[in-house]
Amino acid sequence: IFLALGAWRISRKSVLTRSSHAIQALGSTTVLCVDKTGTLTVNQMSVSKIFAGTDFYDFNPHETDHLPENFHELVEFSILASQRDPFDPMEKSLKEFGDKTLSETEHLHDDWQLVHEYPLSEKLLAMSHVWQSPDGEDYIIATKGAPEAVADLCHFNRAEIDKLSSNISLMAKDGLRIIGVANGSFKKPDLPHEQHDFHFEFLGLVGFLDPVRIQVPPAVEECYQAGIRVVMITGDYPGTAKNIAKTIGLKNPEEVITGPELDEMSDDDLKKRVMEVNIFARMVPEMKLRLVEVLKSNGEIVAMTGDGVNDAPALKSAQIGISMGGRGTDVAREAS
């Protein structure tokens, strides 16, 4: 009866209970694991700052729609590396930005044909589109993704990587979500199996503003008052995650573990580190599951939020799986 009363009570706050055991565990929660994009932030992105060559450009849509010539190619290929009719908030913002700033130029290509797509993968956080222009003999390649992945495709040397990292940090301190953009070309007819087989030229960086939800800082503070530790798990750049952590009042915001660092840790080392680190950046889905398992092995009662298909294993593993009803996938809701 008490579990039913608990389910009824939280239903009045628009939360549905799938498992009564979750109600039992709810009051014992010690750690809340949350995604950043769409959970801590509103997931309504807009292009805020771009970098090409040696120059930064801050875009204010209320003041100007003029874009200097040296940034045109960067925006052109960021759009070509996206879906033609996008649904992803980032790609939508790129298309809107291009329509606003490049409408009077030759850099929008509605008549180009998409030949092939190289999707994002866990091994390489970048995607490429291969295009054929009506009057071109070669294929045109457009790539976007995590800056370090795009730099890898462009075969950056150590000095170039250090310079890029410096520019990324300048953008990340504003809390921007950052991608790198590159282009290339390829002789017909046979396309390679991997993106690494193309010769790419780095074009620049695009930074997106995704504001923090106004309810989040007081909610984080409420969790702390209730004795619940909050852990952020994100695929974003570490600098961006740190800035968001400071904005929402997350404890110990300077300590970050990245996906590659986590991969190299033993379970024993990770057990020790998760006791003091609250930010996990550049994470892929299976790493979320490993984190949940390690937290549980430390005796924590874990609540995990998620909305995608790839979140399902971690949602299932956590004592309390929390899926998003309005915008989440059916798989996530079934697993939670």
N, C-alpha and C positions, 0 to 999 in steps of 0.2 A: 504493500500500500504506500509506504513512504517513497519507494522508487517511482511509482506512478504519480504521486504528488509532485516529486521533483521534475519529472518529465513534463507535467502539466504546467508547472511554474515557469520553466524556461521556454515552453512553447509560447507563453505570453510575451516573450521577447524575440519572437520569430525564429526560434531554434527548435528544430524537430529532432527527436531522439530515436535512433534506430536500435540501439542496444541498451537495455536497462543497466548492464554492468558499467557502462560509461558514466551513469549517474552516480554509482557507488564510488568510482574513481575520481570523479570531478572535484570533490572537496579535498582530495589528497594530492592534487597536482603539485609538482615541484618545479617542472620545467615546461615552458610553452615554446615550441619551435614554430617560427613563422617565416613565410616567404616575404620578400620585399615588394616586388612589383605586383600591384593589384591588391595587395593585402595591407601593407604599410603605406603604399602610395595609391593614388586614384587611378593609375593606369590610363591616363589621358595625356599622351605625350605631345610635345611641340618642340620643333628644332629651335634651340636657343643659342648655340655657339658652334662655329665651324672653324676648321684649321686646314690651310693648304699652303704648301711651300714653306714660308717662314711667317705667315700672317694669320692672325686670328680675326674673326668677324663675329660680333655680337648682333644677333638679329632681334629687332623689336617690331613685331607686326603692326603695332599701333602708330609707329613713326614712319616707316619706309617699307617699300616692297622692292627697292633697288638692290641688286646684288653685284658687287664688283666683278669684273670679268675673270679675274684669276681664280674665282671660286666656282665658276660655271661648270667646269668639267667634273669637279668633285660631286656636285649635286646631280648632274646628269647621270653619272654612273652609280650613284647610290640609289637612284630611281630604277635604273636598268637592272640592278641586283635585287629588286623587290618584285612582288607579284604585280601584274598589270592592273588588277582590280583587288587591292589589298583589303584584308580584314584585320591584320595585326596592327595594333595601335602605333607602333614605331613606323611601319611601312606606310600607314595612312598619313602620318605626319610628314613623311618624306614627300609623298605625292602632293599633299597640300602645299608644302613649301615650294616644290618645283613649279606647280601651277601658278603660284603667286609671284615667283621671282624669275622664271625662265619662259613665261608665256609668249614673250615677244622675241625669242631667240630660236636658233636652230638646234637647241640641245634637248628637245622633247621629241620622242620617236614613236609615235603611235602606229607608224607603218612598218616598223621592224618586226620580224618574225622570231619568236622564241624557238630555238632549235633543241636545247638540252638544259637540264637543271642539275647541278651538283648540290645535294642538300646538306644542311648542317649535320655534323656527326659528333659523337662524344670524343673522338680522336682529334677532330679539327673543327673548332667553333667558328666556321666561316662557310658561306654558301656562294655559289657562282651560277650565273645565267649566261648561256651562250646564245648570241643573237646573230641574225643574218639581216643585213640592210638590203634594200631593193637594188642598189647599184654597187654593192661591195663584193669583192672577190674572196675576202677572208672572213672568218667568223670573228665577232667582237665579244670579248669576255668581260663581264662586270661582276665584281666580288665585293661582299661586305661581311663583317663579322667582328669578333673580338679583336681589338687592335693587335694583340700579340700574335694571334693566328694569322692575320693578314700580313703582318711583318714577316712571319715565318714563310709565307707563300712568296713574298718578295725577296727572300734570302738576305735579310738585313744583316750587316755585320755588327759587332759589339758597340761601336761608336754610334751607329744609326739607331740601335735599340735603346741606348742610353738617352739619346736626344729625344726619341719618341716617348720614352717613359716620362721624361721631364715635361713634355707638352701635355701628355695625358693627365699628369698630376695637377697641372694648372687648371684643367677643365674639371677634374674629379672633385677638387676642393669646393666647387660650386654645387656638388651633389648631382651632376649630370650623368646620365647613362650614355656611354661612349662606344661608338663603333668606328672601325677603320674601313676605308674604301680603296679599292685598287682596280686597275683595268689591264687588259691584254688583248692579244689577237692570236689567231691560229689558222694555219693553212688547211683548206679542205683536203680530203673528205673525212678522214677517220679521226674522231675525237678520242683523247686519252681516257683511261678509266679513273684517274685521280686528278684533283685540282693541282697537285704539286707538279704535274707534268707541263703546266702552262708557264710562260714567262710573264710575270706580273710587274706592273709599275705602280708604286704607292702614290695615291692621290691626296689623302688627307684624313681628317677625323671629323665626325659629326657628333655633337653633344645634344642630348634630349633632356628637356626639363619634364619631370614627372612629380608633381607636388605631393608632399606627405598629406595623408588624410588628417583633417583637423582633430578627429576623435582619437588619434593614435597616441600622442604624448600623454594625455590624461589616462588613457587605458593602460599604457605601460607603467605609469606611476601606481595605478590601482593594483596591477599585478604584483609590483614590488611590495606594496603595503600588505598584500595577502600572502606574502612569502613565496611568490612564484617567480622564478628566474625566467627571463625572456631571451631567447636565442634567435638571431636572424640568420637564415640560410638563403643565399642568393647566387645567381649566376653572374652577377655584375662584377665590375672591376673593384678591387679592394678599396681604393681611395674613395670611390663613390659610396660604397657600403659604409665606410667610416663616417662620411659626412652625414648620411641619413641617420646613422646610429646616434650621432651627437644631437641631431635635430629632434629625435623622438625621446631623448633622455635615456638611451641604453647605457648600462653600466660598462665600464672598462672599454670604451670605444676605440682605443688605439691598438688593441690586440686583435689580430686577424689570422685565421688559418685559411689558406687557399686550397682548391681542389688538388693541384699537383703535390702540395705539401702533405695533405691528408693521405694521398695515395702511397706516399713513401713511409708513412708512420706505421709502426706495429700497433696492434690492439692495445698493448700495455701502455705505450707512449701516448696513444690517443686518449685512453682513459684518464690519464693525468692531465692532459692539456684541456680536455673539455670541461674540467672543473673550473677553469679560469678564463676561458675564451668564449665570448658571446657572439662573435661575427664569423661566419663561414662564407667565403666569397669564391667565385668561379667554380661553383659546385654543379655537378651533373646528378641526375635522379638517383642512381644507385648509391651515391655518396650520402644522400639523405637517409636512406635505409640504414647504412652503416652507422651513421651518427645516432639515430634513434636506438639501435641495438646497443651501442656503446654506452649511451646515457642510461638505458635500462639496466645494463650490467653493473653500473655504478650505484644502483638502488634508487634511481630517480623514477618518479611517476610522470610519464611524458604525454603531453598533449601536442598534437601535430596538425597544422592547417595545410590544406592543399586543394587545388581545383583541377589539375590536369591528369591525364591518363598515367603519366610517369610518376605522379605522386602516390599512386595507389599502394605500392608495396610499403612505403613508410607510413601511410595512413592506417594500413592493416596492422602493422607491427606495433604502433604506439598504443598505449593503454586507452587513450582517448583520441580518436581520429575525427577531425573537424573539416568537413568539405563545404564548399561554397554552393548554396542552393540555386541562386539566381543565374550565375554565370559558369558554374563548374560543370565538369563532364559527368555523365552517368556512371562511368567506371569509378571515379573518385567518390561519388555519393554512395555507391554500393560498398566500397571498401571501408568507408568511414564508420 
